[in-house]
Amino acid sequence: MTGSADLNDISKNIDAFAMDAEVKTIVFHIDSPGGVVGGVEETARKIAGLSKPTVAYTDGMMASAAYWLGSSADRVVASPSAD
């Protein structure tokens, strides 16, 4: 699956970044039309519960399940041409 991301990998990376004292802000670069929602609620809750500032950025598409994840960040930023 070209360009896909596994929620288990994302979750592991979130845990690693949360524990890393050098990471001050976690930025999620999202470009996805969405997809299967299995595991999205748990990952979104993990993002929302982070103590570090979070930003979801898209310069492409953030829809459906991808939007669920992105909207769990403290801030959502989209380029002018993003969907």
RADA-V490337 format. One record per run of one state. SS is the DSSP state (h for helix, s for strand, l for the rest). FROM is the first residue (numbers start at 1). TO is the last residue. If there is no record, write none. Layout:
BEGIN
SS;FROM;TO + SS;FROM;TO
END
This chain:
BEGIN
l;1;6 + h;7;19 + l;20;24 + s;25;29 + l;30;31 + s;32;32 + l;33;39 + h;40;48 + l;49;52 + s;53;58 + l;59;61 + s;62;62 + l;63;64 + h;65;70 + l;71;74 + s;75;78 + l;79;83
END
